[in-house]
Amino acid sequence: MKPLFTIHAGEYLVGSHIEQQFRHTNVWVPSRDTGVDLLVSDRRNRRAVSLQVKFSKDFLVTHMGPVFHKELRACGWWTIDQNKLRTSPADFWVFVVHGFARRTIDFVIVPPRELWRRLRSIHGPQKMIQSYLWVTEGRRCWETRGLQRKDQLRIADGVYRAPKREFTKWLNQWGPVARLNK
């Protein structure tokens, strides 16, 4: 075990959220990189859920035009290695979408196999995937990399429809952790 202890901002935000919302759980940080950033267990440490955490700064204010500022909460950008995603030992990947302008924090909590399947169907078999997740004020989440501007505007207006790109099902859905909170 290395004597230096560090976690990144996303891991801190996820761990802090879990400790505040699910007081009957324990949050653990592995001593080495195993592909799992946090382990969450029930209070007796009998059942656990493993999390791989990904963090992005908010690109809404810096890279998106004013037409998007009112309707979007945050826009994150991640580079994902498909092989690491496909072979991930974590039960869930958690994307931390931190909105700068409104000081919001949203979490997209998705099983890695489902994430891999969706991203592969959207972006193809490339080794490294550039993924954009947008969270709207209407509490919807979309993968937007490669969309034309007209579709981006439809997302902002709340009228876009594309099931394989919608990640709302996993937006702030802490069910796997909540089941440990007994």
C-alpha positions as CSV (number, residue, x, y, z in Angstrom):
1,M,0.0,0.0,0.0
2,K,1.3,3.4,-0.9
3,P,1.4,5.8,2.1
4,L,0.0,8.8,0.1
5,F,-3.8,9.0,0.1
6,T,-5.6,11.0,-2.6
7,I,-9.0,10.8,-4.2
8,H,-10.2,13.0,-7.1
9,A,-13.0,15.5,-6.9
10,G,-15.6,13.1,-8.4
11,E,-14.9,10.4,-5.9
12,Y,-15.2,12.9,-3.1
13,L,-18.5,14.2,-4.4
14,V,-19.9,10.7,-4.8
15,G,-18.7,9.6,-1.4
16,S,-20.0,12.7,0.3
17,H,-23.4,12.4,-1.4
18,I,-23.7,8.8,-0.3
19,E,-22.7,9.5,3.3
20,Q,-25.2,12.4,3.5
21,Q,-28.1,10.6,1.8
22,F,-27.6,7.0,3.0
23,R,-26.4,7.2,6.6
24,H,-26.6,3.5,7.2
25,T,-23.9,2.7,4.6
26,N,-20.1,2.6,4.7
27,V,-18.0,4.1,2.0
28,W,-14.6,2.5,1.3
29,V,-11.6,3.7,-0.8
30,P,-9.4,0.9,-2.2
31,S,-5.7,1.1,-1.4
32,R,-4.7,0.5,-5.1
33,D,-6.3,0.9,-8.5
34,T,-8.4,-2.1,-9.3
35,G,-10.9,-0.5,-11.6
36,V,-13.1,0.3,-8.6
37,D,-12.9,3.7,-7.0
38,L,-15.4,3.3,-4.2
39,L,-17.0,0.4,-2.4
40,V,-20.2,1.0,-0.6
41,S,-21.4,-1.5,2.0
42,D,-24.3,-1.9,4.3
43,R,-23.7,-0.9,7.9
44,R,-22.7,-4.5,8.9
45,N,-20.4,-4.9,5.8
46,R,-22.2,-7.9,4.6
47,R,-23.4,-6.6,1.2
48,A,-21.6,-4.2,-1.1
49,V,-21.8,-2.3,-4.4
50,S,-18.6,-1.2,-6.3
51,L,-18.4,2.1,-8.1
52,Q,-16.1,3.4,-10.8
53,V,-16.4,7.2,-10.7
54,K,-15.8,9.6,-13.6
55,F,-15.8,13.4,-13.2
56,S,-15.9,16.3,-15.7
57,K,-15.9,20.0,-15.4
58,D,-18.9,21.8,-16.8
59,F,-18.6,22.8,-20.4
60,L,-22.0,24.6,-20.5
61,V,-20.7,28.1,-19.6
62,T,-17.4,27.8,-21.5
63,H,-18.3,26.0,-24.7
64,M,-22.1,26.3,-25.3
65,G,-23.9,29.3,-26.6
66,P,-26.3,31.4,-24.6
67,V,-29.3,29.7,-26.2
68,F,-28.4,26.6,-24.1
69,H,-27.8,28.3,-20.7
70,K,-31.3,28.5,-19.5
71,E,-32.5,25.0,-20.3
72,L,-29.4,23.0,-19.5
73,R,-28.0,22.3,-16.0
74,A,-24.6,21.0,-17.1
75,C,-22.6,19.5,-20.0
76,G,-19.8,17.0,-19.2
77,W,-17.2,15.4,-21.4
78,W,-15.4,12.1,-20.9
79,T,-12.9,10.0,-22.8
80,I,-13.7,6.4,-22.2
81,D,-11.5,3.4,-23.2
82,Q,-14.0,0.8,-24.6
83,N,-11.8,-2.1,-23.4
84,K,-11.7,-0.8,-19.8
85,L,-15.4,-0.3,-19.9
86,R,-16.2,-3.7,-21.4
87,T,-14.0,-5.5,-18.8
88,S,-14.8,-3.3,-15.8
89,P,-15.1,-5.1,-12.5
90,A,-17.3,-2.3,-11.0
91,D,-21.0,-2.9,-10.5
92,F,-21.8,0.7,-11.7
93,W,-20.0,3.6,-13.4
94,V,-21.0,6.9,-11.9
95,F,-20.6,10.1,-14.0
96,V,-20.5,13.2,-11.9
97,V,-22.1,16.1,-13.9
98,H,-21.2,19.2,-11.9
99,G,-23.1,22.3,-13.1
100,F,-21.1,25.5,-12.6
101,A,-23.6,28.2,-13.2
102,R,-26.4,26.8,-10.9
103,R,-24.1,24.9,-8.6
104,T,-25.8,21.6,-9.3
105,I,-24.5,18.1,-9.0
106,D,-26.1,15.3,-10.9
107,F,-25.0,11.7,-11.0
108,V,-25.5,9.2,-13.9
109,I,-25.3,5.7,-12.3
110,V,-25.2,3.0,-15.0
111,P,-24.1,-0.6,-15.2
112,P,-20.9,-0.8,-17.3
113,R,-22.3,-3.5,-19.6
114,E,-25.3,-1.3,-20.5
115,L,-23.1,1.8,-20.8
116,W,-20.7,-0.2,-23.1
117,R,-23.6,-1.4,-25.3
118,R,-25.2,2.0,-25.6
119,L,-21.9,3.9,-26.3
120,R,-20.9,1.2,-28.9
121,S,-24.2,1.5,-30.7
122,I,-23.9,5.3,-30.8
123,H,-20.2,5.7,-31.6
124,G,-19.2,2.4,-33.1
125,P,-16.2,0.2,-32.2
126,Q,-13.5,2.9,-31.8
127,K,-11.0,2.2,-29.0
128,M,-11.5,5.6,-27.3
129,I,-14.9,7.1,-27.0
130,Q,-15.5,10.8,-26.6
131,S,-18.8,11.0,-24.7
132,Y,-20.9,14.1,-23.8
133,L,-23.6,13.9,-21.2
134,W,-26.0,16.8,-20.9
135,V,-28.4,17.2,-18.0
136,T,-31.4,19.4,-18.6
137,E,-33.4,21.6,-16.2
138,G,-36.3,19.2,-17.0
139,R,-34.2,16.5,-15.3
140,R,-33.4,14.5,-18.4
141,C,-30.0,13.2,-19.5
142,W,-28.7,12.7,-23.0
143,E,-25.5,11.5,-24.7
144,T,-25.0,14.2,-27.3
145,R,-21.6,13.7,-28.9
146,G,-22.0,13.9,-32.7
147,L,-25.5,15.4,-32.7
148,Q,-26.3,18.1,-35.2
149,R,-27.2,21.5,-33.8
150,K,-30.9,21.1,-34.6
151,D,-31.0,18.0,-32.3
152,Q,-29.0,19.8,-29.6
153,L,-31.6,22.6,-29.7
154,R,-34.4,19.9,-29.4
155,I,-32.8,18.6,-26.3
156,A,-32.7,22.0,-24.8
157,D,-36.4,22.5,-25.8
158,G,-37.3,19.2,-24.2
159,V,-38.7,17.7,-27.5
160,Y,-35.8,15.4,-28.6
161,R,-36.5,11.7,-28.9
162,A,-33.8,9.1,-29.4
163,P,-34.0,6.1,-26.9
164,K,-30.5,4.9,-27.4
165,R,-29.1,8.4,-26.5
166,E,-31.3,9.0,-23.5
167,F,-29.7,8.3,-20.1
168,T,-32.5,9.7,-17.9
169,K,-33.2,6.2,-16.5
170,W,-29.9,6.4,-14.7
171,L,-29.9,10.1,-13.7
172,N,-29.7,10.3,-9.9
173,Q,-31.0,6.8,-9.5
174,W,-29.3,5.6,-6.4
175,G,-31.4,2.4,-6.0
176,P,-28.4,0.0,-5.7
177,V,-27.0,2.1,-2.8
178,A,-30.4,2.7,-1.2
179,R,-31.0,-1.1,-0.9
180,L,-27.9,-1.2,1.3
181,N,-29.2,1.6,3.6
182,K,-31.1,-0.6,6.1
